[in-house]
Amino acid sequence: MENRTQVRCPENQELAAYMWNKWQEMAEQPKGISDNFEMTLSKAHFNVCSSKTPILTIKDFSQVKIEGYNGTES
């Protein structure tokens, strides 16, 4: 996975970086991560980076839509 997504809202930079680092950390584990989970992380990271509004709380983060999670696409 390559990190080519620009973060639109500067306040979300730290969260996007955390998600990216966690993703890499999980991928380096002996078991790695499943394709489905990798796609979920990818979509969540993309949505955080694409968000125009700051994600400051867990509630804000929970509102980031993940494709396939609830049958809709963000």
Protein Blocks (a to p, Z undefined) as FASTA:
>chain_A
ZZfbccfblklmmmmmmmmmmmmmmmmpmnlpafklmmmmmmmmmmmmmpmbdcfbfklm
mmpccehklopaZZ
